[in-house]
Each structure stands twice: as C-alpha cells, then as structure tokens.
Amino acid sequence: MGNYGSLFGWLIMAGLTLTLLNYPVKVIYRKWVKSLNDSSVLKKAYIKVQQVIVKYHRFYGLFATIMLITHLVIQVQYRWVSRTGLLAASLLILNVLLGVYGHYYKKKKRSAWFYVHRTVAVLALAAIILHLITQ
C-alpha cells in the first residue's frame, strides 16, 4: 500500500499541471493566437483547448486536492510524513481556500486575493519540486 503514495503524488502533479495551465494558456492566447485570422485552423483548435482548460480549472484543482488528501492519508499510515511534503500540502490547501474565496465570495473580481492566489500557486510548485528533490 505504501507504493500507492507515490502514485497519488503523481496524480496530484497531473491535476496541478492542468490547473496551472490556466494562466499560460490565457497569456499565449492574448499574445499570439488572438491576432490570427478567425478562419485559422490553429486558432480554432487552440480556442477549444483553452476552453477546456479554463472552464474546468477549479475542477482540476479539486481533483488535485482530493489526490493530496489521499496521498497524505497513505503516507501517514504506511510511511512517513516529510516536512517538505507538509509545506507543499499546506500551500496547496491555502491556494484552494483562496480560490474558493475568490470564486464564491469575490465573484471573480480581481483584487489582492487574486494575486495572492497566483503567488501561492508558484510557491506551492516550488515546494513540490523541493519535496521531490529531497525524497
């Protein structure tokens, strides 16, 4: 059962990768794709991919959170808990809470929470990389 901890760790990364694609997909669209001809096959395909990434951003985050909880339970029961893992988990949970706050309470109005949400996402990614390196 202890080996499942690694599986769920990688599932966290899959969900987090899909979640984090939200920002670069929007930037790429604004900088390059938007200026393409409306009949462009590339633009049409990109918009379809972008719609999936943006529309389901919160669900990818929810998936990563569920995988995080599962990973943590398995690690506590069958292995050990690392400090770097707890740091990464704490940042991910904080970011989920910020996202929930922004979505349900701020109703998508950009203010400080939005920039903190993005900053915490980058810090969480750095903490995950540190966690992977030190394990």
The first five atom37 places (N, CA, C, CB, O) and aatype in JSON, in Angstrom:
{
  "aatype": [12, 7, 2, 18, 7, 15, 10, 13, 7, 17, 10, 9, 12, 0, 7, 10, 16, 10, 16, 10, 10, 2, 18, 14, 19, 11, 19, 9, 18, 1, 11, 17, 19, 11, 15, 10, 2, 3, 15, 15, 19, 10, 11, 11, 0, 18, 9, 11, 19, 5, 5, 19, 9, 19, 11, 18, 8, 1, 13, 18, 7, 10, 13, 0, 16, 9, 12, 10, 9, 16, 8, 10, 19, 9, 5, 19, 5, 18, 1, 17, 19, 15, 1, 16, 7, 10, 10, 0, 0, 15, 10, 10, 9, 10, 2, 19, 10, 10, 7, 19, 18, 7, 8, 18, 18, 11, 11, 11, 11, 1, 15, 0, 17, 13, 18, 19, 8, 1, 16, 19, 0, 19, 10, 0, 10, 0, 0, 9, 9, 10, 8, 10, 9, 16, 5],
  "atom_mask": [
    [1, 1, 1, 1, 1],
    [1, 1, 1, 0, 1],
    [1, 1, 1, 1, 1],
    [1, 1, 1, 1, 1],
    [1, 1, 1, 0, 1],
    [1, 1, 1, 1, 1],
    [1, 1, 1, 1, 1],
    [1, 1, 1, 1, 1],
    [1, 1, 1, 0, 1],
    [1, 1, 1, 1, 1],
    [1, 1, 1, 1, 1],
    [1, 1, 1, 1, 1],
    [1, 1, 1, 1, 1],
    [1, 1, 1, 1, 1],
    [1, 1, 1, 0, 1],
    [1, 1, 1, 1, 1],
    [1, 1, 1, 1, 1],
    [1, 1, 1, 1, 1],
    [1, 1, 1, 1, 1],
    [1, 1, 1, 1, 1],
    [1, 1, 1, 1, 1],
    [1, 1, 1, 1, 1],
    [1, 1, 1, 1, 1],
    [1, 1, 1, 1, 1],
    [1, 1, 1, 1, 1],
    [1, 1, 1, 1, 1],
    [1, 1, 1, 1, 1],
    [1, 1, 1, 1, 1],
    [1, 1, 1, 1, 1],
    [1, 1, 1, 1, 1],
    [1, 1, 1, 1, 1],
    [1, 1, 1, 1, 1],
    [1, 1, 1, 1, 1],
    [1, 1, 1, 1, 1],
    [1, 1, 1, 1, 1],
    [1, 1, 1, 1, 1],
    [1, 1, 1, 1, 1],
    [1, 1, 1, 1, 1],
    [1, 1, 1, 1, 1],
    [1, 1, 1, 1, 1],
    [1, 1, 1, 1, 1],
    [1, 1, 1, 1, 1],
    [1, 1, 1, 1, 1],
    [1, 1, 1, 1, 1],
    [1, 1, 1, 1, 1],
    [1, 1, 1, 1, 1],
    [1, 1, 1, 1, 1],
    [1, 1, 1, 1, 1],
    [1, 1, 1, 1, 1],
    [1, 1, 1, 1, 1],
    [1, 1, 1, 1, 1],
    [1, 1, 1, 1, 1],
    [1, 1, 1, 1, 1],
    [1, 1, 1, 1, 1],
    [1, 1, 1, 1, 1],
    [1, 1, 1, 1, 1],
    [1, 1, 1, 1, 1],
    [1, 1, 1, 1, 1],
    [1, 1, 1, 1, 1],
    [1, 1, 1, 1, 1],
    [1, 1, 1, 0, 1],
    [1, 1, 1, 1, 1],
    [1, 1, 1, 1, 1],
    [1, 1, 1, 1, 1],
    [1, 1, 1, 1, 1],
    [1, 1, 1, 1, 1],
    [1, 1, 1, 1, 1],
    [1, 1, 1, 1, 1],
    [1, 1, 1, 1, 1],
    [1, 1, 1, 1, 1],
    [1, 1, 1, 1, 1],
    [1, 1, 1, 1, 1],
    [1, 1, 1, 1, 1],
    [1, 1, 1, 1, 1],
    [1, 1, 1, 1, 1],
    [1, 1, 1, 1, 1],
    [1, 1, 1, 1, 1],
    [1, 1, 1, 1, 1],
    [1, 1, 1, 1, 1],
    [1, 1, 1, 1, 1],
    [1, 1, 1, 1, 1],
    [1, 1, 1, 1, 1],
    [1, 1, 1, 1, 1],
    [1, 1, 1, 1, 1],
    [1, 1, 1, 0, 1],
    [1, 1, 1, 1, 1],
    [1, 1, 1, 1, 1],
    [1, 1, 1, 1, 1],
    [1, 1, 1, 1, 1],
    [1, 1, 1, 1, 1],
    [1, 1, 1, 1, 1],
    [1, 1, 1, 1, 1],
    [1, 1, 1, 1, 1],
    [1, 1, 1, 1, 1],
    [1, 1, 1, 1, 1],
    [1, 1, 1, 1, 1],
    [1, 1, 1, 1, 1],
    [1, 1, 1, 1, 1],
    [1, 1, 1, 0, 1],
    [1, 1, 1, 1, 1],
    [1, 1, 1, 1, 1],
    [1, 1, 1, 0, 1],
    [1, 1, 1, 1, 1],
    [1, 1, 1, 1, 1],
    [1, 1, 1, 1, 1],
    [1, 1, 1, 1, 1],
    [1, 1, 1, 1, 1],
    [1, 1, 1, 1, 1],
    [1, 1, 1, 1, 1],
    [1, 1, 1, 1, 1],
    [1, 1, 1, 1, 1],
    [1, 1, 1, 1, 1],
    [1, 1, 1, 1, 1],
    [1, 1, 1, 1, 1],
    [1, 1, 1, 1, 1],
    [1, 1, 1, 1, 1],
    [1, 1, 1, 1, 1],
    [1, 1, 1, 1, 1],
    [1, 1, 1, 1, 1],
    [1, 1, 1, 1, 1],
    [1, 1, 1, 1, 1],
    [1, 1, 1, 1, 1],
    [1, 1, 1, 1, 1],
    [1, 1, 1, 1, 1],
    [1, 1, 1, 1, 1],
    [1, 1, 1, 1, 1],
    [1, 1, 1, 1, 1],
    [1, 1, 1, 1, 1],
    [1, 1, 1, 1, 1],
    [1, 1, 1, 1, 1],
    [1, 1, 1, 1, 1],
    [1, 1, 1, 1, 1],
    [1, 1, 1, 1, 1],
    [1, 1, 1, 1, 1],
    [1, 1, 1, 1, 1]
  ],
  "atom_positions": [
    [[0.82, -1.2, 0.0], [0.0, 0.0, 0.0], [0.86, 1.26, 0.0], [-0.93, 0.0, 1.2], [0.45, 2.29, -0.52]],
    [[2.04, 1.16, 0.57], [2.94, 2.31, 0.62], [3.32, 2.84, -0.75], [0.0, 0.0, 0.0], [3.56, 4.03, -0.91]],
    [[3.39, 1.94, -1.75], [3.73, 2.38, -3.11], [2.64, 3.23, -3.74], [4.01, 1.18, -3.99], [2.9, 4.01, -4.66]],
    [[1.41, 3.09, -3.24], [0.33, 3.91, -3.76], [0.52, 5.38, -3.41], [-1.0, 3.42, -3.21], [-0.01, 6.26, -4.09]],
    [[1.28, 5.65, -2.36], [1.58, 7.04, -2.0], [2.24, 7.77, -3.16], [0.0, 0.0, 0.0], [1.9, 8.92, -3.44]],
    [[3.17, 7.1, -3.83], [3.83, 7.71, -4.98], [2.85, 7.92, -6.13], [4.99, 6.85, -5.44], [2.88, 8.96, -6.79]],
    [[1.99, 6.95, -6.37], [1.0, 7.08, -7.43], [0.14, 8.31, -7.21], [0.12, 5.82, -7.51], [-0.06, 9.11, -8.12]],
    [[-0.37, 8.45, -5.99], [-1.22, 9.6, -5.71], [-0.43, 10.9, -5.73], [-1.9, 9.43, -4.36], [-0.99, 11.95, -6.06]],
    [[0.83, 10.86, -5.39], [1.68, 12.04, -5.52], [1.76, 12.49, -6.97], [0.0, 0.0, 0.0], [1.68, 13.69, -7.25]],
    [[1.92, 11.56, -7.88], [1.98, 11.91, -9.3], [0.62, 12.33, -9.84], [2.51, 10.74, -10.1], [0.54, 13.14, -10.76]],
    [[-0.45, 11.78, -9.29], [-1.79, 12.24, -9.68], [-2.03, 13.68, -9.22], [-2.87, 11.3, -9.09], [-2.7, 14.45, -9.91]],
    [[-1.46, 14.03, -8.07], [-1.51, 15.43, -7.63], [-0.84, 16.3, -8.67], [-0.82, 15.6, -6.24], [-1.36, 17.35, -9.05]],
    [[0.32, 15.87, -9.14], [1.05, 16.66, -10.14], [0.26, 16.78, -11.45], [2.42, 16.02, -10.42], [0.29, 17.83, -12.08]],
    [[-0.43, 15.72, -11.84], [-1.24, 15.78, -13.06], [-2.36, 16.81, -12.91], [-1.83, 14.39, -13.39], [-2.57, 17.65, -13.79]],
    [[-3.07, 16.75, -11.79], [-4.13, 17.72, -11.53], [-3.6, 19.13, -11.41], [0.0, 0.0, 0.0], [-4.21, 20.08, -11.91]],
    [[-2.46, 19.27, -10.75], [-1.87, 20.59, -10.58], [-1.38, 21.15, -11.91], [-0.7, 20.52, -9.58], [-1.51, 22.35, -12.17]],
    [[-0.82, 20.31, -12.75], [-0.37, 20.76, -14.07], [-1.55, 21.29, -14.88], [0.32, 19.61, -14.84], [-1.46, 22.36, -15.48]],
    [[-2.65, 20.55, -14.9], [-3.84, 21.02, -15.61], [-4.37, 22.31, -15.0], [-4.93, 19.94, -15.59], [-4.84, 23.2, -15.72]],
    [[-4.29, 22.42, -13.7], [-4.75, 23.63, -13.02], [-3.86, 24.82, -13.38], [-4.76, 23.42, -11.51], [-4.36, 25.91, -13.68]],
    [[-2.56, 24.61, -13.34], [-1.62, 25.71, -13.59], [-1.57, 26.13, -15.05], [-0.25, 25.31, -13.15], [-1.07, 27.21, -15.35]],
    [[-2.07, 25.31, -15.95], [-2.11, 25.68, -17.36], [-3.04, 26.86, -17.63], [-2.53, 24.48, -18.2], [-2.95, 27.5, -18.68]],
    [[-3.94, 27.14, -16.71], [-4.91, 28.22, -16.88], [-4.22, 29.54, -17.26], [-5.72, 28.4, -15.6], [-4.63, 30.2, -18.22]],
    [[-3.2, 29.91, -16.53], [-2.54, 31.19, -16.78], [-1.77, 31.23, -18.1], [-1.59, 31.5, -15.64], [-2.02, 32.12, -18.92]],
    [[-0.85, 30.28, -18.35], [-0.11, 30.37, -19.61], [-0.99, 30.23, -20.85], [0.96, 29.32, -19.64], [-0.7, 30.83, -21.89]],
    [[-2.05, 29.45, -20.77], [-2.95, 29.29, -21.91], [-3.6, 30.63, -22.25], [-4.03, 28.22, -21.61], [-3.73, 30.98, -23.43]],
    [[-4.0, 31.39, -21.23], [-4.59, 32.7, -21.47], [-3.56, 33.69, -22.02], [-5.19, 33.25, -20.17], [-3.87, 34.48, -22.91]],
    [[-2.35, 33.65, -21.49], [-1.3, 34.56, -21.96], [-0.95, 34.28, -23.41], [-0.04, 34.44, -21.08], [-0.82, 35.2, -24.21]],
    [[-0.8, 33.02, -23.75], [-0.47, 32.64, -25.14], [-1.59, 33.1, -26.07], [-0.27, 31.09, -25.26], [-1.32, 33.59, -27.18]],
    [[-2.82, 32.96, -25.64], [-3.93, 33.41, -26.48], [-3.83, 34.92, -26.71], [-5.29, 33.05, -25.82], [-3.91, 35.38, -27.84]],
    [[-3.67, 35.69, -25.63], [-3.63, 37.15, -25.75], [-2.46, 37.64, -26.6], [-3.55, 37.79, -24.38], [-2.6, 38.58, -27.38]],
    [[-1.29, 37.0, -26.46], [-0.09, 37.48, -27.14], [0.02, 37.03, -28.59], [1.12, 37.03, -26.4], [0.5, 37.8, -29.43]],
    [[-0.4, 35.81, -28.91], [-0.15, 35.27, -30.24], [-1.4, 34.79, -30.98], [0.81, 34.15, -30.14], [-1.6, 35.12, -32.15]],
    [[-2.23, 34.03, -30.31], [-3.35, 33.38, -31.0], [-4.45, 34.37, -31.37], [-3.92, 32.26, -30.13], [-5.06, 34.26, -32.44]],
    [[-4.71, 35.32, -30.52], [-5.79, 36.29, -30.74], [-5.64, 37.03, -32.07], [-5.83, 37.3, -29.6], [-6.64, 37.36, -32.72]],
    [[-4.41, 37.29, -32.47], [-4.17, 38.06, -33.69], [-4.28, 37.21, -34.97], [-2.79, 38.69, -33.62], [-4.23, 37.75, -36.08]],
    [[-4.43, 35.91, -34.82], [-4.57, 35.05, -36.0], [-5.93, 35.28, -36.66], [-4.4, 33.57, -35.62], [-6.88, 35.74, -36.02]],
    [[-6.0, 34.94, -37.92], [-7.23, 35.03, -38.69], [-8.3, 34.14, -38.04], [-6.99, 34.63, -40.17], [-8.0, 33.03, -37.6]],
    [[-9.53, 34.61, -38.0], [-10.62, 33.85, -37.38], [-10.88, 32.51, -38.06], [-11.88, 34.66, -37.39], [-11.42, 31.6, -37.43]],
    [[-10.51, 32.38, -39.3], [-10.72, 31.11, -40.0], [-9.52, 30.17, -39.86], [-10.98, 31.37, -41.48], [-9.53, 29.07, -40.43]],
    [[-8.51, 30.57, -39.11], [-7.32, 29.76, -38.91], [-7.64, 28.47, -38.15], [-6.26, 30.57, -38.15], [-8.33, 28.49, -37.13]],
    [[-7.15, 27.36, -38.67], [-7.36, 26.06, -38.02], [-6.67, 26.05, -36.66], [-6.82, 24.91, -38.92], [-7.21, 25.52, -35.68]],
    [[-5.48, 26.62, -36.6], [-4.73, 26.68, -35.34], [-5.51, 27.46, -34.29], [-3.34, 27.33, -35.56], [-5.61, 27.02, -33.14]],
    [[-6.07, 28.6, -34.66], [-6.82, 29.41, -33.71], [-8.05, 28.66, -33.2], [-7.25, 30.74, -34.36], [-8.33, 28.67, -32.01]],
    [[-8.77, 28.02, -34.09], [-9.97, 27.26, -33.69], [-9.62, 26.12, -32.74], [-10.69, 26.71, -34.93], [-10.3, 25.9, -31.74]],
    [[-8.55, 25.4, -33.06], [-8.13, 24.29, -32.2], [-7.65, 24.81, -30.84], [-7.0, 23.49, -32.88], [-7.98, 24.23, -29.8]],
    [[-6.89, 25.9, -30.86], [-6.37, 26.46, -29.61], [-7.52, 26.92, -28.72], [-5.41, 27.64, -29.9], [-7.51, 26.69, -27.51]],
    [[-8.5, 27.56, -29.3], [-9.65, 28.04, -28.52], [-10.39, 26.87, -27.87], [-10.61, 28.86, -29.42], [-10.84, 26.99, -26.73]],
    [[-10.5, 25.75, -28.56], [-11.17, 24.58, -27.97], [-10.39, 24.05, -26.77], [-11.33, 23.47, -29.03], [-10.97, 23.73, -25.73]],
    [[-9.07, 23.96, -26.92], [-8.23, 23.51, -25.81], [-8.31, 24.5, -24.66], [-6.76, 23.32, -26.26], [-8.44, 24.12, -23.5]],
    [[-8.23, 25.78, -24.99], [-8.29, 26.83, -23.97], [-9.6, 26.77, -23.19], [-8.11, 28.21, -24.61], [-9.61, 26.92, -21.97]],
    [[-10.7, 26.56, -23.89], [-11.99, 26.49, -23.23], [-12.05, 25.36, -22.2], [-13.1, 26.31, -24.25], [-12.6, 25.53, -21.12]],
    [[-11.47, 24.23, -22.55], [-11.46, 23.09, -21.61], [-10.6, 23.42, -20.39], [-10.93, 21.81, -22.31], [-11.0, 23.16, -19.26]],
    [[-9.43, 23.98, -20.63], [-8.52, 24.3, -19.52], [-9.14, 25.34, -18.59], [-7.17, 24.82, -20.06], [-9.12, 25.17, -17.38]],
    [[-9.69, 26.41, -19.15], [-10.23, 27.5, -18.34], [-11.54, 27.08, -17.65], [-10.46, 28.74, -19.21], [-11.74, 27.36, -16.47]],
    [[-12.42, 26.42, -18.39], [-13.72, 26.04, -17.84], [-13.59, 25.09, -16.65], [-14.57, 25.38, -18.93], [-14.35, 25.2, -15.68]],
    [[-12.65, 24.18, -16.72], [-12.53, 23.16, -15.68], [-11.38, 23.43, -14.7], [-12.34, 21.81, -16.3], [-10.99, 22.53, -13.96]],
    [[-10.86, 24.63, -14.7], [-9.74, 24.99, -13.82], [-10.02, 24.6, -12.37], [-9.47, 26.5, -13.91], [-9.18, 23.97, -11.72]],
    [[-11.15, 24.97, -11.86], [-11.45, 24.68, -10.45], [-11.62, 23.18, -10.19], [-12.71, 25.42, -10.01], [-11.32, 22.7, -9.1]],
    [[-12.09, 22.44, -11.2], [-12.27, 21.0, -11.02], [-10.93, 20.27, -11.04], [-13.2, 20.44, -12.1], [-10.75, 19.27, -10.35]],
    [[-10.0, 20.77, -11.84], [-8.64, 20.21, -11.81], [-8.02, 20.46, -10.44], [-7.76, 20.85, -12.93], [-7.34, 19.59, -9.89]],
    [[-8.26, 21.65, -9.89], [-7.77, 21.95, -8.55], [-8.42, 21.07, -7.49], [0.0, 0.0, 0.0], [-7.75, 20.62, -6.56]],
    [[-9.71, 20.81, -7.64], [-10.42, 19.92, -6.72], [-9.87, 18.5, -6.81], [-11.94, 19.93, -7.01], [-9.67, 17.84, -5.79]],
    [[-9.62, 18.04, -8.03], [-9.02, 16.72, -8.23], [-7.66, 16.64, -7.53], [-8.87, 16.42, -9.73], [-7.38, 15.66, -6.83]],
    [[-6.83, 17.66, -7.72], [-5.5, 17.67, -7.09], [-5.64, 17.67, -5.57], [-4.7, 18.91, -7.56], [-4.84, 17.04, -4.88]],
    [[-6.63, 18.36, -5.05], [-6.85, 18.4, -3.6], [-7.28, 17.04, -3.06], [-7.9, 19.46, -3.25], [-6.8, 16.61, -2.01]],
    [[-8.17, 16.37, -3.76], [-8.6, 15.03, -3.34], [-7.42, 14.06, -3.38], [-9.77, 14.52, -4.24], [-7.26, 13.24, -2.48]],
    [[-6.61, 14.16, -4.42], [-5.42, 13.31, -4.52], [-4.43, 13.65, -3.4], [-4.74, 13.47, -5.91], [-3.76, 12.76, -2.87]],
    [[-4.34, 14.93, -3.05], [-3.47, 15.36, -1.96], [-3.9, 14.73, -0.63], [-3.47, 16.89, -1.84], [-3.06, 14.22, 0.11]],
    [[-5.17, 14.77, -0.34], [-5.69, 14.19, 0.9], [-5.44, 12.69, 0.92], [-7.2, 14.49, 1.05], [-5.02, 12.14, 1.95]],
    [[-5.69, 12.02, -0.2], [-5.45, 10.58, -0.29], [-3.96, 10.28, -0.09], [-5.93, 10.02, -1.66], [-3.6, 9.37, 0.65]],
    [[-3.11, 11.04, -0.75], [-1.65, 10.88, -0.63], [-1.21, 11.05, 0.82], [-0.92, 11.9, -1.54], [-0.41, 10.27, 1.33]],
    [[-1.74, 12.07, 1.47], [-1.36, 12.34, 2.86], [-1.8, 11.21, 3.79], [-1.98, 13.66, 3.33], [-1.03, 10.79, 4.66]],
    [[-3.02, 10.71, 3.6], [-3.51, 9.6, 4.44], [-2.63, 8.36, 4.25], [-4.99, 9.27, 4.09], [-2.26, 7.71, 5.23]],
    [[-2.3, 8.04, 3.01], [-1.46, 6.87, 2.75], [-0.08, 7.06, 3.36], [-1.35, 6.62, 1.23], [0.46, 6.14, 3.97]],
    [[0.5, 8.23, 3.19], [1.84, 8.48, 3.72], [1.86, 8.39, 5.24], [2.34, 9.85, 3.28], [2.79, 7.83, 5.82]],
    [[0.83, 8.92, 5.89], [0.77, 8.88, 7.35], [0.62, 7.44, 7.84], [-0.4, 9.74, 7.87], [1.25, 7.05, 8.83]],
    [[-0.2, 6.65, 7.16], [-0.47, 5.28, 7.6], [0.67, 4.31, 7.31], [-1.72, 4.79, 6.97], [0.96, 3.43, 8.12]],
    [[1.3, 4.45, 6.16], [2.22, 3.41, 5.72], [3.68, 3.83, 5.6], [1.77, 2.9, 4.43], [4.54, 2.97, 5.43]],
    [[3.97, 5.07, 5.68], [5.34, 5.51, 5.51], [5.71, 6.54, 6.55], [5.56, 6.07, 4.12], [5.82, 6.23, 7.74]],
    [[5.91, 7.76, 6.1], [6.29, 8.85, 6.98], [5.73, 10.15, 6.41], [7.84, 8.93, 7.13], [5.24, 10.2, 5.28]],
    [[5.82, 11.18, 7.22], [5.4, 12.5, 6.77], [6.65, 13.36, 6.73], [4.29, 13.12, 7.7], [7.38, 13.46, 7.72]],
    [[6.89, 13.98, 5.6], [8.07, 14.83, 5.48], [7.69, 16.29, 5.68], [8.76, 14.63, 4.12], [6.56, 16.7, 5.42]],
    [[8.66, 17.06, 6.14], [8.42, 18.49, 6.34], [8.17, 19.2, 5.01], [9.61, 19.14, 7.05], [7.32, 20.08, 4.93]],
    [[8.91, 18.81, 3.98], [8.71, 19.46, 2.68], [7.34, 19.1, 2.11], [9.83, 19.05, 1.69], [6.71, 19.92, 1.44]],
    [[6.89, 17.88, 2.37], [5.56, 17.48, 1.93], [4.47, 18.25, 2.65], [0.0, 0.0, 0.0], [3.48, 18.66, 2.04]],
    [[4.66, 18.46, 3.95], [3.69, 19.25, 4.71], [3.66, 20.7, 4.23], [4.01, 19.19, 6.21], [2.59, 21.31, 4.16]],
    [[4.82, 21.24, 3.91], [4.89, 22.6, 3.38], [4.13, 22.69, 2.05], [6.37, 23.04, 3.19], [3.31, 23.59, 1.86]],
    [[4.4, 21.76, 1.15], [3.73, 21.75, -0.15], [2.22, 21.58, 0.03], [4.29, 20.64, -1.05], [1.43, 22.27, -0.61]],
    [[1.83, 20.65, 0.9], [0.4, 20.4, 1.14], [-0.28, 21.64, 1.73], [0.22, 19.19, 2.08], [-1.39, 21.99, 1.34]],
    [[0.39, 22.29, 2.65], [-0.18, 23.5, 3.27], [-0.39, 24.6, 2.24], [0.74, 24.0, 4.39], [-1.42, 25.27, 2.25]],
    [[0.58, 24.77, 1.36], [0.44, 25.8, 0.32], [-0.67, 25.45, -0.67], [1.78, 25.98, -0.42], [-1.4, 26.33, -1.12]],
    [[-0.8, 24.18, -1.0], [-1.87, 23.77, -1.91], [-3.25, 23.98, -1.27], [-1.7, 22.29, -2.3], [-4.17, 24.46, -1.93]],
    [[-3.38, 23.63, -0.02], [-4.66, 23.82, 0.68], [-4.97, 25.31, 0.79], [-4.62, 23.16, 2.09], [-6.11, 25.73, 0.57]],
    [[-3.96, 26.12, 1.13], [-4.15, 27.57, 1.19], [-4.63, 28.1, -0.16], [-2.85, 28.28, 1.62], [-5.52, 28.94, -0.22]],
    [[-4.04, 27.6, -1.23], [-4.42, 28.07, -2.55], [-5.84, 27.66, -2.92], [-3.44, 27.54, -3.58], [-6.56, 28.42, -3.57]],
    [[-6.23, 26.47, -2.52], [-7.62, 26.04, -2.75], [-8.58, 26.96, -2.0], [-7.81, 24.56, -2.29], [-9.6, 27.38, -2.55]],
    [[-8.25, 27.27, -0.77], [-9.1, 28.16, 0.03], [-9.18, 29.55, -0.61], [-8.58, 28.26, 1.47], [-10.25, 30.17, -0.62]],
    [[-8.07, 30.04, -1.12], [-8.07, 31.33, -1.81], [-8.93, 31.28, -3.07], [-6.64, 31.75, -2.18], [-9.67, 32.21, -3.37]],
    [[-8.83, 30.18, -3.81], [-9.64, 30.02, -5.0], [-11.13, 29.96, -4.68], [0.0, 0.0, 0.0], [-11.94, 30.57, -5.38]],
    [[-11.48, 29.23, -3.64], [-12.88, 29.15, -3.21], [-13.37, 30.53, -2.79], [-13.06, 28.13, -2.05], [-14.48, 30.94, -3.14]],
    [[-12.55, 31.23, -2.03], [-12.9, 32.59, -1.6], [-13.14, 33.49, -2.81], [-11.78, 33.17, -0.71], [-14.14, 34.21, -2.87]],
    [[-12.24, 33.45, -3.74], [-12.37, 34.3, -4.93], [-13.58, 33.94, -5.78], [0.0, 0.0, 0.0], [-14.27, 34.82, -6.29]],
    [[-13.83, 32.66, -5.93], [-14.93, 32.23, -6.79], [-16.3, 32.5, -6.17], [-14.79, 30.75, -7.1], [-17.2, 33.01, -6.84]],
    [[-16.45, 32.17, -4.89], [-17.76, 32.27, -4.28], [-18.03, 33.59, -3.58], [-17.93, 31.17, -3.32], [-19.19, 34.02, -3.51]],
    [[-17.01, 34.24, -3.05], [-17.24, 35.45, -2.28], [-16.89, 36.73, -3.04], [-16.45, 35.4, -1.02], [-17.59, 37.74, -2.91]],
    [[-15.83, 36.7, -3.8], [-15.45, 37.88, -4.57], [-16.09, 37.9, -5.94], [-13.95, 37.94, -4.7], [-16.02, 38.92, -6.63]],
    [[-16.71, 36.82, -6.34], [-17.4, 36.71, -7.62], [-16.5, 37.15, -8.78], [-18.68, 37.55, -7.61], [-16.9, 37.92, -9.65]],
    [[-15.28, 36.62, -8.77], [-14.32, 36.81, -9.85], [-13.81, 38.25, -10.0], [-14.94, 36.39, -11.13], [-13.22, 38.58, -11.02]],
    [[-14.04, 39.1, -9.0], [-13.49, 40.45, -9.05], [-12.02, 40.39, -8.66], [-14.27, 41.42, -8.11], [-11.67, 39.86, -7.61]],
    [[-11.18, 40.92, -9.52], [-9.75, 40.89, -9.23], [-9.41, 41.91, -8.15], [-8.93, 41.16, -10.5], [-9.72, 43.1, -8.26]],
    [[-8.78, 41.41, -7.12], [-8.26, 42.27, -6.07], [-7.05, 41.53, -5.51], [-9.35, 42.59, -4.94], [-6.5, 40.65, -6.18]],
    [[-6.64, 41.87, -4.33], [-5.42, 41.28, -3.75], [-5.49, 39.76, -3.69], [-5.19, 41.83, -2.36], [-4.47, 39.1, -3.9]],
    [[-6.67, 39.19, -3.4], [-6.77, 37.73, -3.27], [-6.3, 37.04, -4.55], [-8.21, 37.32, -2.95], [-5.68, 35.98, -4.5]],
    [[-6.59, 37.65, -5.7], [-6.26, 37.05, -6.99], [-4.74, 36.93, -7.17], [-6.87, 37.87, -8.14], [-4.24, 35.9, -7.62]],
    [[-4.04, 37.98, -6.83], [-2.59, 37.98, -6.98], [-1.92, 37.11, -5.92], [-2.05, 39.4, -6.9], [-0.88, 36.5, -6.18]],
    [[-2.51, 37.04, -4.74], [-2.01, 36.13, -3.71], [-2.23, 34.69, -4.17], [-2.71, 36.39, -2.34], [-1.36, 33.84, -3.97]],
    [[-3.38, 34.41, -4.77], [-3.71, 33.08, -5.29], [-2.65, 32.63, -6.32], [-5.12, 33.09, -5.94], [-2.19, 31.5, -6.27]],
    [[-2.28, 33.51, -7.22], [-1.26, 33.18, -8.22], [0.11, 33.0, -7.58], [-1.19, 34.27, -9.28], [0.85, 32.08, -7.94]],
    [[0.44, 33.86, -6.64], [1.75, 33.77, -5.97], [1.87, 32.48, -5.17], [1.96, 34.98, -5.03], [2.9, 31.81, -5.22]],
    [[0.82, 32.13, -4.46], [0.84, 30.89, -3.67], [0.95, 29.68, -4.6], [-0.44, 30.78, -2.79], [1.57, 28.68, -4.23]],
    [[0.35, 29.74, -5.77], [0.47, 28.63, -6.74], [1.93, 28.42, -7.14], [-0.4, 28.91, -7.99], [2.39, 27.28, -7.23]],
    [[2.64, 29.51, -7.39], [4.06, 29.4, -7.75], [4.87, 28.88, -6.57], [4.61, 30.78, -8.22], [5.75, 28.04, -6.74]],
    [[4.57, 29.37, -5.37], [5.27, 28.88, -4.17], [4.98, 27.4, -3.93], [4.87, 29.71, -2.94], [5.87, 26.65, -3.53]],
    [[3.75, 26.98, -4.16], [3.38, 25.57, -3.98], [4.14, 24.7, -4.97], [1.86, 25.37, -4.17], [4.63, 23.62, -4.61]],
    [[4.25, 25.16, -6.2], [5.01, 24.41, -7.2], [6.47, 24.28, -6.79], [4.9, 25.1, -8.57], [7.06, 23.21, -6.92]],
    [[7.05, 25.36, -6.29], [8.43, 25.33, -5.81], [8.56, 24.36, -4.63], [8.9, 26.74, -5.4], [9.54, 23.62, -4.54]],
    [[7.59, 24.36, -3.73], [7.62, 23.46, -2.58], [7.49, 22.0, -3.02], [6.5, 23.81, -1.59], [8.12, 21.12, -2.43]],
    [[6.69, 21.74, -4.04], [6.55, 20.38, -4.55], [7.86, 19.91, -5.17], [5.42, 20.3, -5.59], [8.29, 18.78, -4.95]],
    [[8.49, 20.78, -5.94], [9.79, 20.43, -6.53], [10.81, 20.15, -5.44], [10.3, 21.57, -7.46], [11.57, 19.19, -5.53]],
    [[10.83, 20.98, -4.41], [11.73, 20.74, -3.26], [11.4, 19.4, -2.61], [11.61, 21.89, -2.22], [12.3, 18.65, -2.24]],
    [[10.13, 19.1, -2.46], [9.69, 17.84, -1.87], [10.17, 16.65, -2.7], [8.15, 17.8, -1.74], [10.65, 15.65, -2.16]],
    [[10.06, 16.75, -4.02], [10.51, 15.67, -4.88], [12.04, 15.49, -4.85], [10.05, 15.93, -6.32], [12.54, 14.37, -4.88]],
    [[12.74, 16.59, -4.77], [14.21, 16.53, -4.73], [14.71, 15.92, -3.43], [14.8, 17.93, -4.91], [15.69, 15.16, -3.44]],
    [[14.05, 16.23, -2.32], [14.54, 15.76, -1.02], [14.04, 14.38, -0.62], [14.14, 16.74, 0.03], [14.42, 13.88, 0.44]],
    [[13.23, 13.76, -1.43], [12.72, 12.42, -1.09], [13.55, 11.33, -1.68], [11.3, 12.26, -1.54], [13.26, 10.15, -1.49]]
  ]
}
